[in-house]
Amino acid sequence: MLSNKEIICPDNLLDVAHKKKGVKAGIVNAGKPLPMQSVQDAVKENLIEPIFIGDEKEINKCAQDLKWDISNYEIIHEPVENNTATIAAKLASEQKIKIIVKGHIHTDVLMKEVLKREYNLLGKKRLSHIWHMTLGKEDKPLIITDGALNVLPNVKTKLHILKNVINFSNRIGIEKPKVAILSATEEVLDSVPSSKEAEELTNLAKKENLNADVFGPLAFDNSISKKSAAIKGIQNSVAGMADVLLVPSVETGNGLVKMLIYFCGACAAGVVVGGKVPVVITSRSDEAPARLASIAAAVVALD
């Protein structure tokens, strides 16, 4: 059942990211092969100009193995893994870097530092995570949010997540995204709290006149399948045609994304948005094309 398909970074995402050149990026604990390879790929695409943070010896060794001359790029020597997050957050607060890219470091360690108020990296919106999912080079993306950061968001937080994903969708060329608010059912049931929250969020989106077609609750099948929606008699502008799936919990989003990766060979470009600096927080097991796509997504998300 596991896919053997080669993961491919989508050209359509790269094309949008190419409109911004050589963005300064802090690579947090950079001295491991996969992070270094993805950064090399991003530099070849002229997306970023890296500042490497980590053990200088390991960083140079990885670069040598990749036959990559990094002598023109700054290396900030910090051999203690967790301390690299502090350096990255400080650089971002001083506007010396525009995006933060997670290398070989735990996500919670990195995000804990980014969230500290002393760095002033938080804006008026809540941070949220976006997955830009594709199968092929020219594939239309399916966007899933939030599958990595907000664990069990309430309606207020979901409204921030919704606004963040609408903004990102606009940036990749979806002028009025169709957003499905996911639940286990398309009916509003007292026994399914996420269905009631989906209804509330749908009403809030209309009240605030957001530039998106938003509807929920919808189950996964009738969010993405016109046939399923038709069989169940669901008629609205989102059912069967969703560009975005806004999930009820991190478990739902994480499970959907991992299934698409491992069963379908999808490329998962992941980025944290909503703050002053986009943050790339790929999994340590992510392959280089997905890491490149995630860097591209962060460049796209940059104001």
N, C-alpha and C positions, 0 to 999 in steps of 0.2 A: 504493500500500500504506500510505502514511502516513495517519494518522487526522486528520480535520478536526473531530473531536468537541470540544466545549467542555469544558475541565477544570472539574470541580465539586468544591468542598470538601464532604465528607460531613457531614450533619447529626448522625449518630450520634456522631461524634468530637467535634463541637462541643458536643453535649448533655452529654457527660461532662466536658469542659473547663469548661463553664459552672458547674460545682459549686464551682469556685475563682474568685474574683473579683479582678481588678486586680493580678495578680502583677507584681512589679517585674522588669523585663527590660532588660538592657543590649544595645543595638543597635550592633553593631561595624562601624565605618565606614559610617555610615547614609546619607550624602548622595547617594544614587542613586535614580532614580524607582521601580524595582520594590521594593527593600527598604522604602522609605517608604510605598508604597501598601499593602503587606502589613501593615505595622505599623499604619497607619491602620485597616485592616479589623479587625485584632485588637483595637484600642482600641474600635472601634464595637461589637464583640462583648463588650466588657467583660472581655476575657481578661487584658490586661496593662496596666501603667502603665510607659511606656518612659522610659529614660534614653538619650539619643542621644549617641553617641561618634563624633566625626569633625570634618570641616571645617564650622564653624558657618554660614558663608555658604552653602555648598552644601546643608546641611540645611534652612535657612530657605527657600532658593530652591525646593527640592523641595516643601516644605510649602505654599508660596504657589501653586505650580502645581497642587497638589491641592486648593486652597482649604480648607486645614486649619490652624486656629489651634493652634499648639503652644506658645503662650506659658506655659502652666501646667506644661510638662514641662522637665526639666533637660537642658541641652546641655553636654557636656564637649568643649571645642574642642581638637581634635588633628588638624592638617592632614596629618600623615604617616600613610599608610594602615597600615603594619605596627605602628606604636606604639599603635593603637587596641586591638589584642588584649591588650597588656600592661595597659592601663587596665581592660578588661573583666574580666580574670582577677583583678586586684587588688580590684575592686569585689565580685566574687563571694566572694573569700577573706574580705572584711570583712562578708559577708552583707548588703551593700547592694543586691544584685540576687539574684534566685532562679533566673533562667534567662538564658542567653547566646544571642543571636540573631545569626547571621552576616549581615552586610550585604555590601558590595562588597569582599571580602577573600578571599585564597586560603585554602582549608580547612587546608592544612598549616601555614600561619603561625599561624592561630588555635589549632589543636589543639596545636601545639608549645608554646604559651604555657600553655594549660590544663593540660597534662601536667607542667609544672614543679612539683617537690615543694614549692618555697617557698610556693606558694599553698594547699597542703593541700586541693586539690579532689578528690583521689582517695580512694575508699573501699577496702573490702576486696575488692571485685570488680573485674575488668578492665572497662574501658570497651568498649562495643560500639555498633554503629549498627543502628537498626531502621527499616525502611520499612513504613508502614501504607498499603496499596494499595487503592483503591476506584475504581469506574467511575461510580456514580450517587450521588445524595444519601442514599439509604437502603441503599446497597450493603453487604453483608457483607464485611469486609476480608479480604484475604490479606496476611499479614505475612511479610516477607522479611528475613533477618538472616544474616550481616553483609555488606552490599554496599557499604560505604564506608570502613570504618576498619581492621579487622584483615585484612591482605592474604592471608596463608596460615596461618591459625590451627592450632595443634596441638590434640590432644584436650583438654588441660587448659584451653586458652583457649576452645575450643568449649563446654566445660562452663559456663564463665562466661557465654558468649553465650546458652546455653540457659537458664540461671537468670534472666538479665536479661529475655529475651523472655517467659518464663512470667510474671514479675512484671508486665510491661507488659500482657500479654494479660488477666491478672486485673483490671487497672485499667480496661480498656475493656469489661469484662463477660463475658469468656470464662473461665468458672470453672475448666475443665480443658481447656486447649488441646490440640489434636492436632498434634503436631510431627513433620514428615517430615525426616529427615536425608538430604539430597540427595547423590546420586552420579550417575554415568553409567549405572548399572545397579542392579537390585534384588537382584543376587547378590553374595556376598562373594568377591571375586577378588583373588589376590595381585598381578595385573597392574594393578589399579585401587586405589591406596592409599586414596583417599577412601572406598571401600566398606568397607575394613577398619576405618578410623577411625569410620565410621558405626555399624558393629556394636559397637565398643568403647564409643562414646558411648551407644548404646541400653542396653547392660548397666550402665553407670555410672548412668544415669537411674533404672533399676530399683533398683539397689543403694542409691541415696540417697533413694529413695521420693519423687521429685519429683512435684508436683501437676500432672501432664500425662501424656497418652498420647504416648510417644516411640517412634518406630520408624525404623530405617534399616539398610542402605541402601535407598532408594527412588529411582527415576528420576522426572523431572518429571511425565511423563504419568501414571504410576500413583500419584503423590502427590495429584493434583487431580482425576483422572477415575475414577469408579467403574467405568465401562465398561472402561477400559484395565486397571484392577486385576483385574476379573473375567475378562477374556480371558486374562490371564497367570496366573490362578489364585492371586493374592496375597490372602490373607485375614488381616487384622489390623485393629485399631481405627483406624488412621491412613490406610491405603491408600485413595485416592480421596476422602478427606474432610479433608485437611490444612487447618488454620487457619494454620499456620506452616511456612515452608520455611527450614530452616537449611542454608545453602549451604557448599560445601567451600572456596571461595575468593572473594576480592573480585571477581574477574573474572566469576564465575558470577552473583553477586548483582547486580552493576552491570549486566550484560547483560540479565538478566531484568527488572529495574526499567525500564531504558531502553526495552526492547521493549514493555512494557506501556504506557509513556507515549506513545511515538511511533506504535505500531501500533493501540493501543486507546483512547487518550485518557484513560488512568488518572490519577488524582490521587495523587501520591506524597508522603506526609507523612513526613519523615525527621527523626530525632532521635538524638543520642548519649546513651546511658543508662549507668548503672553507677557514676557518680561522684556527688559531692555536689550538682552543678548540671547539669541537663539542658542540652544544647547543640544548637541548631538549625543544621545545616550544609547548607542548600539549595544547589543549583547556581546559578551566576549566571544561567543561562538559564531557570530555573524560573519559571512564571507565578504571578501573585499568588494565585490560589486554592490552589495547592500550598504556597505560602509560609505562607498563613494556616493551612492544615491542619497544617503542620509546627510552627507556634507552638502550636496547640491540642494536638498530640501531646506537646510539651514540658511544657505545663501539666499534662496528664494524668499525665506521668511524675514530676512533682514530688512529693517526700515531704511 
